[in-house]
């Protein structure tokens, strides 16, 4: 059953036959329900399903960060949401395959922030227990007004840490304390992503992969 929100000529929400209506970024969107296919999927279909599953599982814990990092890629009013935009990018650019041809998301190729600002020129990313030390080049970096945005991702645990505005891009270094619980014993592998954010202009850079620490 669907609900007519503004009379017979207005948008609807719900299901009518094989059509579903819903709201996305302030717009009413309709789509057809997926068809049930009973025949055995082809090898290519199975591979694409495995690719999509790998992407969805990798990005699912990052939804709030993706909402921030893709805000200008899929702004309000777009027909595609931020998470869908991140899925599309990751599906096209960040899939690799293991020795058994099983697809997985390569963390080095993922962008958790997207934008036109110049990316930070990283010099070093290291870690001592729950502290992550980040250094970047301020001499060659052309944009001086931004602040650093950073994310750490423990992929095995689905745990993330996110800091918006911990340092100015002109500082050149940042000591990021993740809290006492973020020990090597609990999270031995943290994937670090670094970007630049201009609060005044609401602009971002693409993220830069800082390595696994």
C-alpha positions as CSV (number, residue, x, y, z in Angstrom):
1,X,0.0,0.0,0.0
2,X,1.2,3.5,-0.9
3,X,0.3,6.8,0.8
4,X,-0.6,9.9,-1.4
5,X,1.0,12.8,0.4
6,X,-0.5,15.6,-1.6
7,X,-3.6,14.2,-3.3
8,X,-3.9,12.2,-6.5
9,X,-1.3,14.4,-8.3
10,X,1.2,14.5,-5.5
11,X,4.2,12.2,-4.6
12,X,3.5,8.8,-3.0
13,X,5.4,6.7,-0.5
14,X,5.2,2.9,-0.4
15,X,4.4,0.2,-3.0
16,X,2.0,0.2,-5.8
17,X,2.1,-3.1,-7.7
18,X,5.7,-3.5,-8.9
19,X,6.6,0.2,-8.2
20,X,8.1,1.6,-5.0
21,X,8.1,5.3,-4.1
22,X,10.4,6.9,-1.5
23,X,12.1,10.1,-0.6
24,X,15.8,10.7,-1.4
25,X,17.6,14.0,-0.6
26,X,14.3,15.9,-0.6
27,X,13.1,14.4,-3.9
28,X,10.5,11.7,-4.6
29,X,12.0,8.7,-6.4
30,X,10.2,5.7,-7.9
31,X,11.8,2.4,-8.9
32,X,10.7,-1.0,-10.0
33,X,10.9,-4.0,-7.6
34,X,13.7,-6.4,-8.5
35,X,12.6,-9.3,-10.6
36,X,12.9,-12.8,-9.2
37,X,15.2,-14.9,-11.4
38,X,15.0,-18.6,-10.8
39,X,17.7,-19.7,-13.2
40,X,21.2,-20.3,-12.0
41,X,23.3,-17.1,-12.2
42,X,26.2,-17.0,-14.6
43,X,29.8,-16.8,-13.5
44,X,29.9,-13.1,-14.3
45,X,26.7,-12.4,-12.4
46,X,28.0,-14.3,-9.3
47,X,31.3,-12.4,-9.5
48,X,29.5,-9.0,-9.7
49,X,27.4,-10.0,-6.7
50,X,30.5,-10.9,-4.8
51,X,32.1,-7.5,-5.8
52,X,29.0,-5.6,-4.6
53,X,28.9,-7.5,-1.4
54,X,32.6,-6.8,-0.7
55,X,32.0,-3.1,-1.3
56,X,28.9,-2.9,0.9
57,X,30.5,-4.7,3.8
58,X,33.6,-2.5,3.6
59,X,31.6,0.8,3.5
60,X,28.8,-0.1,5.9
61,X,30.7,1.0,9.1
62,X,31.8,4.2,7.4
63,X,28.3,5.6,6.7
64,X,28.6,8.7,8.8
65,X,32.0,9.5,7.5
66,X,30.8,9.0,3.9
67,X,27.9,11.4,4.6
68,X,30.5,14.0,5.5
69,X,33.2,13.1,2.9
70,X,30.8,12.9,-0.1
71,X,28.6,15.8,0.8
72,X,29.6,17.8,-2.3
73,X,29.6,14.7,-4.6
74,X,26.0,14.0,-3.8
75,X,24.5,17.2,-2.3
76,X,20.9,17.5,-1.1
77,X,18.6,17.3,-4.1
78,X,20.8,14.8,-6.0
79,X,19.2,11.6,-7.3
80,X,22.0,9.6,-5.9
81,X,22.8,9.6,-2.1
82,X,26.3,9.9,-0.6
83,X,26.5,6.2,0.3
84,X,25.5,5.2,-3.3
85,X,28.1,7.6,-4.7
86,X,30.8,6.0,-2.5
87,X,29.6,2.5,-3.5
88,X,29.9,3.4,-7.1
89,X,33.4,4.9,-6.8
90,X,34.7,2.0,-4.7
91,X,33.1,-0.6,-7.1
92,X,34.8,1.0,-10.1
93,X,38.2,1.9,-8.6
94,X,39.0,-0.1,-5.5
95,X,38.3,-3.8,-6.2
96,X,41.2,-6.3,-6.2
97,X,41.2,-10.1,-6.3
98,X,43.0,-12.7,-4.1
99,X,44.7,-15.8,-5.4
100,X,41.4,-17.6,-5.6
101,X,39.9,-14.8,-7.7
102,X,37.7,-13.7,-4.8
103,X,37.1,-9.9,-4.9
104,X,37.9,-7.7,-2.0
105,X,38.2,-3.9,-1.4
106,X,41.8,-2.6,-1.4
107,X,41.9,0.0,1.4
108,X,44.7,1.9,-0.4
109,X,42.4,2.7,-3.4
110,X,39.4,3.8,-1.3
111,X,38.4,7.5,-1.0
112,X,36.5,8.3,2.1
113,X,36.6,12.1,1.4
114,X,36.0,13.6,-2.1
115,X,36.6,17.1,-3.3
116,X,38.6,19.6,-5.4
117,X,41.0,21.0,-2.8
118,X,44.7,19.9,-3.0
119,X,45.3,16.7,-1.1
120,X,47.7,16.8,1.9
121,X,51.3,15.9,1.1
122,X,52.0,13.2,3.7
123,X,55.5,12.8,5.0
124,X,54.9,10.1,7.7
125,X,52.1,8.3,9.5
126,X,53.2,6.3,12.6
127,X,51.6,4.9,15.7
128,X,52.6,4.2,19.3
129,X,49.8,2.3,21.0
130,X,46.7,4.6,21.0
131,X,48.5,7.6,19.5
132,X,48.8,8.2,15.7
133,X,51.4,10.7,14.6
134,X,50.8,12.4,11.2
135,X,53.2,14.7,9.4
136,X,52.7,16.5,6.2
137,X,54.5,19.0,4.0
138,X,53.5,22.6,4.5
139,X,56.1,24.2,2.2
140,X,54.9,22.6,-1.1
141,X,51.2,22.6,-0.1
142,X,49.5,25.4,-1.9
143,X,46.3,25.8,0.1
144,X,46.9,27.2,3.6
145,X,43.4,27.8,5.0
146,X,42.1,24.2,5.5
147,X,42.0,22.0,8.6
148,X,43.0,18.3,8.7
149,X,40.3,15.6,8.8
150,X,41.4,12.1,9.6
151,X,39.8,8.7,9.9
152,X,41.2,5.4,11.3
153,X,39.5,2.1,10.3
154,X,40.0,-1.3,12.0
155,X,38.6,-3.3,9.1
156,X,38.6,-6.6,10.9
157,X,36.5,-5.2,13.8
158,X,34.4,-2.7,11.8
159,X,35.5,0.0,14.2
160,X,36.3,3.6,13.1
161,X,37.7,6.8,14.6
162,X,37.1,10.2,13.0
163,X,38.4,13.6,13.8
164,X,37.3,16.8,12.1
165,X,39.5,19.8,12.8
166,X,42.3,18.4,15.0
167,X,44.9,20.5,13.3
168,X,45.3,23.3,10.8
169,X,46.9,22.4,7.5
170,X,49.6,25.0,8.3
171,X,50.6,23.1,11.5
172,X,52.5,20.4,9.7
173,X,51.9,17.7,12.3
174,X,49.2,16.2,14.4
175,X,49.2,13.8,17.4
176,X,45.9,12.0,17.3
177,X,45.0,10.3,20.6
178,X,42.4,7.6,19.9
179,X,41.7,6.8,23.6
180,X,42.9,4.1,25.9
181,X,40.8,1.4,24.3
182,X,42.6,1.7,21.0
183,X,45.6,-0.5,21.9
184,X,47.6,-2.7,19.7
185,X,46.1,-5.7,21.5
186,X,42.5,-4.7,20.6
187,X,43.2,-3.1,17.2
188,X,46.5,-4.3,15.7
189,X,45.8,-2.9,12.2
190,X,44.5,0.6,11.7
191,X,44.1,2.0,8.2
192,X,44.6,5.8,8.2
193,X,42.9,8.3,5.8
194,X,43.8,12.0,5.8
195,X,42.1,14.9,4.0
196,X,41.7,18.7,4.1
197,X,38.5,20.6,4.8
198,X,37.8,24.3,4.3
199,X,35.1,25.1,6.8
200,X,34.4,28.5,5.3
201,X,34.0,27.3,1.8
202,X,32.6,23.9,2.8
203,X,35.2,22.3,0.5
204,X,37.1,19.1,0.8
205,X,40.1,17.4,-0.8
206,X,40.2,13.7,-1.8
207,X,41.4,11.6,1.0
208,X,45.0,10.3,1.0
209,X,45.7,6.8,2.3
210,X,48.3,7.0,5.1
211,X,49.0,3.3,5.4
212,X,48.2,0.6,7.9
213,X,49.7,1.3,11.3
